[in-house]
Amino acid sequence: MPLNIQLLPQSYAKQVREKGQQYYMDAQGDRFPSVTTILNATKSQADREALFNWRQRVGTVEANQISGAASRRGTATHKYIQRYLLGEDTPCPEAVRPYWASIQPVLQDINHIRLIEGSVFHYNLRYGGRVDCVASYQGIPCICDWKTADKPKPSVERLYDGPLQLAAYSSAVNQFYQAYNIKLNHALIVVAIPGSLAQVFWFEPEQMVDYWQQWEERVAAYWKNRSAIA
C-alpha cells in the first residue's frame, strides 16, 4: 500500500551541547533542555547505581564500546526507516539489514505520515526534543519511537524512561501543532531485534496520562534542582 505522506511544517531548532547536556534553541534564540537531558538529570538513585554497577562489571572500555555500537546501529537504522517512510528507494546498509528485516513487517501498518525526525518545543514546561515519527499505526494517530536491541525486552519496564519520553513528545507535538488540529493520545515503541519480528509496545490513552504525570514530576524536579544550584 502506498504511503500517505502529509508532512507538517518542520520547525527551526538548533541543537546545542553544554557540559555534556543537550539543548534545543528555537528560531527566537530561546534555549530549552532536551527531554533526554531532563530524564538523565532526574534518574532515580537505583537506576544510577544499576548503570554504575554494569559499567564496573564489564569494565569502562567495554562499556563504552557497547554503548557506542548501540548508538551507531540505532542512528543508522533510524536513517533507513526515515528514508523508507519518505518513500525513498535506497539500498539498505549491510549493518542495518538484521534490524530492518525485524522491523519492516511492523512498518507495513504505519501510514498517514505527519512528521519524521522533527524538532518540537513545549513552551509551558520549557523543554524541547526530536521526534522519531508522528503517523497512524493500524489507523490510529500516534507518536512513534524506533529502537534496536540485541534481544527482546522481557517487559515494558525494561524500556526504562522510553514511555515517559513519548508522553513528553506527544504533548509537545499537540501544543506545537495545535493550529493543525493534531491531537495525539496513543504511543508506539517498536524494538527491532536481529533474527526475530520486532517487539511492539502499544500505549493506550489512560497509560499515556499516567506517564505524562510522571513526566511532569520529572520536569518539576529538574527545574527545582536547577534553581537550587543557581
N, C-alpha and C positions, 0 to 999 in steps of 0.2 A: 504494500500500500504506500503510495507516495506521501512523503512527509508534508504536513500542513505547517508552513513556517510563516508566522506573522509576528516578526520581532518588534518588541518595544524599543523606543529610542534609548541608546546607551548614554549613561551619564558620564561626565568627566570625573575622573578620580586618579590622583597621583599617589602611588604607594611610597611611603617614607619609612625608613628604619632608623631607630634611635635607641641606643643602649640595649640592643637585642629585641626591641619591641617594634611591632608593625603598626603603622598609622595610615589612614586614608585622608587625603586632602581633596576637598571639593573645589568647584570652579570659583568659589568666592575666597578660597585660600584658608578656609576653616579646616582644622585638623581633628580627626576623631580616631580613637583607638580601635583596632580591628576586633572582631568577635573573638578570634583566636587569642589575641593579646589579653583580653579580659578573662577568658576561660583559663588561660595559663596562670595568670596572676591570682586567681581565686580558687585554685585547686585545693582540695581537702588535704590535710596532713597525711592521711592514709594513702592517697594517690601519689603524693610526693615521695613518700617512703617506699612505695612499691616500685616507682621508677628508679629511685636511687639504688634499691636493692638489686634490681635487674641489671643495672649498669655495673654494679660491684661484682655480680655473679659472672657475667660474661666478659667483663673487662672493658675498659674505656675504648680501646682501639676497635674491638669487635662491635661494641655497641654503636659506635659512630659509623662503622661500615654498614651495619644492618639498617640503621636509620637512614643513611644516605641512599642505599639501594632502594629502600621502600619509597623514599621521596622521589627518586628518579623514575621508577616504574610508574608511580602514581601520576606524575606530571605527563609522562609520555602517553599513558592510557587516556588521561583526560583530553589531551590534544587530539587523539584519534577519534574519541567519542564526539568531540566538538565538530570535527570535520564531517563525520557521518551525519550528525543532526542538522548540519547546514547543507546537506545534500551533496557534499563534495566526494568525488570518486577518486580516492588516492590509495596507493598500496599501504598495507598495514606493516609497520616496522616489526622486524622479527622478534624483538624483545617484548612487544606488546601482544603478539598473537595468542599466547595462552590465556591472557586476561580478556582479550577481545572475543575469543571463542566462548568464554564463560558468560560474558555479559550481553553479547549480541542478541540471543533469543529474548531476553528481557526487554531490550530496546525496541523490539517489534511492537510492544504495547505502548510505546511513547509516541505521542503525536501532538499537534497544535502547539508547536514550539513558540514560546514568547520571549525567552531570554536565555542566552548562553554565555557563560563566563562574564556576567555583568556585575558591575560595582553598584552598591546601593548604600544609602545612609539612613539612619534613624535619628531624626533631629531632636525628638523628645528625650530619648535616653542617651543620645550622644555617642553613637558608635557607627562604624562602617564595616563593610565586608564585601567579599566577592562570591557571587552565587554560581554554582555549577550550572543549574538549569531550572527554568520555570516552564512547565509543559503540562500535558494531560497524560496520566497513566491509566490505561483502560477507561478512558473517557472522563476522568476526574482531574480537574486542575490541581496541581501540587507543586511544591518545591522539591527538587531532586538533588541527591548527592551521590556521586560515584566514588567508590572506594576499591582498593585492591588489598588482598591478603594472601598469605601462603596456605592458610587452612580456614575452614568455616568458623564463624563466630558461634560459640555454644549458646549464647543468649543475648538479648538486647542490651543487657548490662555491659557486655564486652564491646559495645560501641562507645562506651565511656561518655564523653560530652557531645557526641555526634547529634543526638536528638535535640539537645539544647541549642546547638549551633543552628540547626534548621528552624527551630522556633524563632531564634533571633533574626535569621534571614527572611523568614516568612513575613514577620511583622514589618520589617524594613521595606520589603517589596510592596506590601499592602499600602504602607504610608507613602512611599516614594512615588508609586504609580497610581495614586488614588484617582487622579483625573482620567485614568484609562479603565476605571471600573474593575480593577483587579482585586480579588478577594480570595486569598489562599487560606485554607484551614486544614489541609491534608499535607502529609510529607512522605517522601520515599527515600530510603537509603538502599543502594544496591552494592553488594560486595562481590567483586569479581575474584574467582578462585581458580587457579590452573587445574585442569582436569575434571572440573565439575561445573554444573549450572550455577550461576551466580545466586547468592542469597538475596532475598527480597524482604526488607523490613518496611511495612506499611503502617503509617500512624494516622489514626482517626482524630477528628476534631477535639474530643474530650481529652485524649492523650496530649495533644498539642497545647491545650490550655494549661495542663499540669506542667509541661516542660517550659512554657512561657513564664509561669510563675517562678519556677526555679531560676530561669534566666534573669528575670527582674531582680531577684535576690543577689545573684552574682554581680550584676551591674552596680547595684547599690553598694555592695561590699567593695567593689573596685574603686568607686569614686570616694567612698569613705576612707579607704586606705590612702588614696592619693592626697586627700585633704589633710590627713594626719601627718603625712610625710612633709607636705608643704608647710 
